[in-house]
Amino acid sequence: MRQSSLGEVAAFEESEQLITNYLREVISDLRPAMLNYGLRPAIDELVDNLSQRITQHPTFEIDLEPASVRFDPHIEQHVFRIIQQACENAVRHAHAQSIRISGTMKSDTILLRVEDDGLGFLEAGTRIWSNY
């Protein structure tokens, strides 16, 4: 057997640590830990994470009525993913500078809205007039 040099061992250990950290991130993203405390805390943490991760630094506003109501864990996860994707789309594709999450969560109803000031798209049938 060939003996590894100290440099190879260090490189292997560094690679192992990077892979371990990446896998922990992926696993925690499957069901965010804050969902254990409810949808509102998970949305708050989502906004904090997006604010730290995104370089354009859009401003976020959360206007949700305080709610201690809990939903089926699958429903909470689905709603969280919808809010997460709407925010990601607003930043990545619409280049939004301001994102607002608002609505209400009651025992029988979840009504949430994600609004942004980003670039939109034209509705079907809308014409663009230009001076060429």
N, C-alpha and C positions, 0 to 999 in steps of 0.2 A: 504494500500500500504506500501511496505517496503521502507524505506529510504536508499539510497545508501551511502556508506562511501566515504570519500574524496579520498581514494585510488582507489576505483572503478571508480569514476568520472574521475580522472586523467588518469587511464588506458584506459577508454573509449575515452577520448579526444585525447590521444596519438594514439590510433588505428584509430580513425577517420581521424587524420592528415596524417597518413601513407597511408591510403586508398585514400584519396584525392590527395596526391602527386603522388601515383601510377597511378591513373586515368588521371591526367593531363599529365603525361609522355606518357601514351598510346595514348591519344587523340592527343598530339603534334606529335607523331610518325606516325600518319595516313597520314598526309601531313606536312612534315617539314616546319616550318615557313620561312626558308631561301629560299625555292623554290619560294616565292613571289618576290624575287630579282633576280632569275635566277638559272640556273643549276650549273654554275660555283661557285657562292657563297655557294650553298647548298653542293656541293662536298667539298669545303674548310671546311665548318663547320662539315661535316661528318668525315673528317680526324682529325680535332681537337678533336671531341668527342671520336673517336676510340682511339686516342693517350692517352687521359685522362683515359678512361675506361679500356683498356686492360693492364693487369699486365706485359706481356712479353715485352711491349714497342717496337714494330717493328718500323722501320723508314719508313716514307711515303715520296714519292716524287710525286709532281703534275706537270706534264709537258703538260699543255693545252694551246693552243694559246688563247690569250685574245679574248673574244667574247662577244659582247653585244646583240647578236641575241637571241631572245626568241622563244619558241616553244609552241605548244598547252600545257596547264597545265597537261593534262593526259599523254602526251608524256614525258614531263619533269619528272613527278612523276615515270613513268615506268623506264626511263633511270636511275634515281636516285636509285631506288630499285635494279636494276641490278648491279650497281656499289657497292651499299651497301652490297649486298649479296656476290659478288665476294670478297670484302675485308674481310667480316666476315669469309668466307670459307678459305681464305688464312691464316688467323690467327688461327682459331679454328682447322681446319683439316690438313692443310699443315704446321702449325707451322712456318710460314714465319717470317723472321727477317727484310725483306725489301719488300715494296710494292710500285709499281710505277703505277700511273694513267696518261695515256697520250692520246693524240689524238686531233681531231679538231671538232669544232661545227660550221657549216655554215648554212645558211638559208634553204638549201635543203638537208643537210647531217649531220648526227652525226656519227662520227667514233671515238670510245673510246676503249682503251685497258687497262686491269688491268693485270700487270705482277708481279710475286713474286718469291722469291728464296726458297720457301717452298718445302716440300716433294711432289713429283708428284705421278702419277700412271702410270702403264705400258699400252701402247696401245695394242689393241687386236692383238694377234698373236706374241707378244714379249715373248721370253722365258727367264727364269732366270736360270743361270747355277750356281751350287754350288758344293763344294767339301765335300760331306758327306761320 
